Amino acid sequence: DSGDGHLNFRDRQLDTGYHTLYIFHKGKINDPAANMAAKRAAMDKGIELFKLMKLDSEEFGDPAHGFDESKIDYSEIGPIGQQMYGYSFSFLMEHEF
């Protein structure tokens, strides 16, 4: 997918926006075990966040209404900066118009 989102007029009138967030944890120079732990911590935090988003997407007025939990893409990132390791998580939010 490319762009900022996509419109769907066939099934329902939906504006589906692409969103990405990044979660990082600090590793250590020349310490593969610490770097792997940082990656695991970032993934765990991402899973925890998406579980909360799912809970906050049930009703129309909820903060994450429209969150599509059926597909969340992720990519490993690191090391960047000062030994930061983590993941980018990409997901969809659907809003009727």
C-alpha positions in Angstrom: 0.0 0.0 0.0 1.2 3.5 -0.7 -0.1 7.0 0.2 -1.8 8.1 3.4 -4.8 5.9 3.2 -7.5 4.6 0.8 -11.2 5.3 0.2 -13.8 2.5 -0.2 -17.1 3.4 -1.8 -18.2 -0.2 -2.8 -18.7 -2.0 0.5 -19.3 1.0 2.8 -18.1 4.6 2.6 -14.9 4.2 4.5 -11.8 6.4 4.8 -9.0 4.0 5.8 -5.9 5.7 7.1 -2.5 4.1 7.4 -0.7 4.7 10.7 2.8 3.8 11.9 4.3 3.9 15.4 7.8 3.2 16.6 8.8 1.6 19.9 12.5 1.4 20.9 14.4 0.1 23.9 18.1 0.7 24.7 20.6 -2.1 24.1 24.3 -2.2 24.9 27.4 -2.0 22.7 28.8 -5.4 21.9 26.2 -7.2 24.0 24.0 -9.4 21.8 21.9 -10.7 24.7 21.1 -7.1 25.9 20.2 -6.1 22.3 17.9 -9.1 21.9 16.3 -8.3 25.2 15.7 -4.7 24.0 14.0 -6.1 20.8 11.8 -8.4 22.9 10.9 -5.6 25.2 9.9 -3.4 22.3 7.7 -6.2 20.8 6.1 -6.9 24.1 5.3 -3.2 24.6 3.8 -3.1 21.0 1.6 -6.1 21.7 0.5 -4.6 25.0 -0.4 -1.3 23.3 -2.4 -2.9 20.6 -4.4 -5.0 23.1 -5.3 -1.7 24.8 -6.2 -0.1 21.5 -8.5 -3.1 20.8 -10.3 -2.5 24.1 -10.6 1.2 23.2 -12.1 0.6 19.8 -15.3 -1.2 20.7 -17.8 1.7 20.7 -18.3 4.7 18.3 -17.0 7.3 20.8 -14.0 5.3 21.9 -10.5 6.9 21.3 -9.4 4.1 19.0 -12.7 3.5 17.2 -12.0 2.1 13.8 -8.8 0.3 14.7 -8.4 -2.7 12.5 -6.7 -5.4 14.5 -6.8 -8.0 11.7 -3.5 -6.9 10.3 -0.6 -5.2 12.0 2.6 -5.1 10.1 5.9 -4.8 11.9 9.6 -4.3 10.9 12.6 -4.7 13.1 14.8 -1.5 13.4 18.2 -1.1 14.9 20.7 -0.4 16.0 20.1 3.4 15.6 21.3 6.3 17.6 22.7 5.2 20.9 22.1 1.5 20.6 18.4 1.7 20.3 16.5 -1.4 19.0 12.9 -1.8 18.3 10.1 -2.1 15.8 7.9 -0.1 13.6 4.2 -1.1 13.7 1.8 -0.2 10.9 -1.9 -0.5 11.2 -5.2 0.7 9.7 -7.9 3.0 11.2 -11.3 3.0 9.4 -13.7 5.9 9.6 -17.0 6.2 7.9 -17.8 9.4 5.9 
